[in-house]
Amino acid sequence: MNTIILSEVAVRVAVDDGPAPKTLLQDVSLELTEQRVAVIGANGSGKSTLLRLLNGLVAPSEGTVTVNGADSMGDVRHVRSQVGFVFTDPLSQLVMPTGREDVELSLRRSIKNSKERAARAEAVLDRFGLLKLADQSIYELSGGERQLLALAAVLAVNPAVLVLDEPSTLLDLRNRELLRRTLAGLEQQIIMSTHDLDLALEAERALVVDGGRIVFDGGAADAVEHYRALCAPESTQGKVQAT
């Protein structure tokens, strides 16, 4: 079981010509051990900042983040070997001309022998049904195919934790379902932000982020209900709370 701990975390960033830094997250203390955790909230609420803390892409201004005991800043290389990160737009992380080359690039540090690396990449691509696309230009692929290739490249090094930042945003219904089935079959702990509330409902635990704070932490169904009420017009919120 993986254990990710955020202790009294805040994230602040400087603002050009501003009198004070902008607060992106504050007062965040969490212990994440569940296999499936969803993070929901409006755009700009702090979801992406929260996820990027988990593998050292963002540094806490206050507090600490640890992954299985390793500090996200003090031992960032070890943390990143344990926590794979998939961005919203796969083109932001598919840096090679083809999927095969991208998966091999992911393996370069862990497998020095080129033949072994090529064989491992082939096996990973085959696992995800991507061999037929492996040598096509990534620009010829659909959004869903690119997303699966980005996922395969991250999973090639077998991280213990998989963090996904709104992975279904650019996908049509067919590819969202394909992504959902793929994620359901993975053994990794998955922590994922999403606007797809049906996808969020499949999690064991869900966090609602609003204004840089965790405003709800609990079961997925209750979290989605809380988020819907939060997003409702004020007149509707009163009716929801009264029932």
C-alpha positions, 0 to 999 in steps of 0.5 A: 500500500502506498502512503502519500502525506501532505502536511499543512501545505500551502502554495504561493506564487509571485505575481508581477507587480503585485503587492503580495504573492497569490495563494494557490493552495492553503491549509492542505493536510491529507493522507492518501492510501486508497487505490482510487482517489478523485479530485474534483473542482472548478477550473482554477480551484487548485486541483492541478497544483495539488496533483503537481505537488505529488511528484515534485512538479510544484514545491510547497511554500509551506508544509511537506509532501512525502511519498512512502516516506520520501520528501517530494523536494528533498528526494525528488528523483526517488519520488518521481520514480514512484509517481508517474504523471500524465498531463491533460494534453498528451502533446505536452509530454510526447516529445518524440516523433513516434510512440515507440520512440517515446516509450523507449525514451522513458526506459532509457534510464532504467534499461541501458541495453538498447535491444532490451529497451526496444523489447520492453517498449514493444511489450508495453505497447502491445499490452495497451493494444498500441503496436499498430500505432507505434511507428506512426507520427504522433500528429497523425493520431487521435486525441485518445490514441495520443492519451493512451500512448502518453499513459503507456510511456509513463507506465513503462517504468512501472511507477507505484502511483499514477497521477492524471490531470484531467485525462479525459478532457480532450477525448470523445465518448468512445475514447473516454470509455477506452481510457476508463476501462484501461485505468480500471485494469491497472494495479497502480494507485491512481490519483486523478483530477477530472470534470467527468463526474461519472469517472469520479464516482468510480473512485473510493475517495474523492476530494472537492477543491474550491478556492485553494482549499479542500472543502470536502473529503469523503466517499465519491458519491457524497463528494459529487453531491457536494460539488453539484451543490457548490456549483448551483446558483445561490437560490438553488443551493438554499433549496438543496441544503434545506431538503 
